[in-house]
Amino acid sequence: MKPQDDKSSREARRNFLKTGALAGSSLLAAGSIVGRAHASENGQIRVGVVGCGGRGKGALTNALDANPDVHIVALADLFADRLHETVVSFSKHKKYSERFDATAENCYDGFDCCEKMIAENKLDAIILASPPHYRPDHLEAAINAGLHVFCEKPVATDPVGVRRVRAACELADKKGLNIVSGLCWRYDAGVRATVEQVMNGAIGDIVTTQADYLTGPVWTKSKQPGESEMEYQCRNWYYYTWLSGDHVLEQFIHSLDKAIWIRGDVPPAKAYGTGGRELRDDLTQGNIFDHFSICYEWADGTRTFATTRQYRGCMNQTEDFIFGSEGTSKLLAHTIDGPKPWQFKGDKISMYVQEHKELYEAIQGKRPRINNGGYMCDSTLMGILGREVCYSGQEISWEQVVNSPQDLRPAKYEFADEYAPPSEVPHPGRYRMPLA
């Protein structure tokens, strides 16, 4: 995003810790090796982090665990209090403080925080972990600056954003940069091995799959006195479609990513579905749905029946079932049943650490260059497609969602009530996705 103001001046950053006032797609086919692109002369990999919420701090930790050469040198977040909390926590951490070099001097807040961090710091790589809406802006800025990227999922909340991300990923290829996606199951040893078995014919031809992500609700934030509607929506971002994409995209994308992965990253031809908002509280839970049931259909006639919901006090299940002509598989259980039974018995390592490990090894030239851009864009589009068929009650094709002019950006990025996007709940049968 373009700068809107100068709230995060160097002097303000210098003071905020002193006062305490702000507390509170896959490997490239060519398999080329790139030797230590942009790595510092002393061997350090200088990393900046955008987004200091739970996922951002988790990714920061994963990066430090993944490679001893990683140093966190700068932070960016929309809100200064998030920066303060992160600096205080990690600068005193027994395990991480020696490689956590970020201070108030190199912390940046505001809607243009990412651009300011990149402009004022010498970085080798960047972790993008802000709410999904901002990902296209941040990824474009990172690739234009020649940085390697760890990019959390999803990569956008609308098709216009996905197209921007795809173009940035193509530019990354031309620049020899690495992009690793936060679609972490692709870096899980057991799931990788199970997918390999399925793709090698262990259960015959895929007939249909079932993706269940049945959970309870996540966190909510109450509106604070004096807080504008725009600031409130940004702090309670999960519950606004323009910021999160709805939970069918923000959370369920993991299941949809596995559905497309086992089909060789070929996207579905179309989808239809149903969904709604049964239990959400209008006061704190924005305009997103709380349940979705979607049928994705591929050109070969195979289908994925995908169901997700966020209800309290109900049976929970997260699993991906694959039904083949000669057997079945449970991806997260790492099992195959049928004439060729199989169970993964290898070492279980953290997929959250593994994705960072492979990124930084690629930066150091220890493994082939990585660009996960293709599948992270397509899996994001699968989530958008699922959202839109349920919001509208209409069948929508893959080509229609790929080419849709839908753009959820607000008129202006500023903390004022008039710039907060409307938060009406979509009504199936009346709502329509904009189509080209």
Buried (B, 14 or more C-beta within 10 A) or exposed (E): BEBEEEBBEBEBBEEBBEEEEBEEBBBBEEEEEBEBBBBBEEEBBBBBBBBBBEBBBBBBBBBBBBBEBBBBBBBBBBBBBBBBBBBEBBBEBEEBEEBBBBBBEBBBBBBBBBBBBBEBBEBBBBBBBBBBBBBBBBBBBBBEBBBBBBBBBBBBBBBBBBBBBBBBBEBBBEBBBBBBBBBBBBBBBBBBBBBEBBEEEBBBEBBBBBBBBBBEBEEBEEBEEEBBBBBBBBBBBBBBBBBBBBBBBBBBBBBBBBBBBBBEBEBBBBBBBEBBBEBBEEEBBBBBBBBBBBBBBBEEEBBBBBBBBBBEEEEEEBBBBBBBEBBBBBBBBBBBBBEEEBEBEEEEEBBBBBBBBBBBBBBBBBBBBBBBBBBBBBBBBBBBBBBBBBBBBBEBBBEBBBEBEBBBBBEEBBBEEEBBBEBEBBEBEEBEBEBE
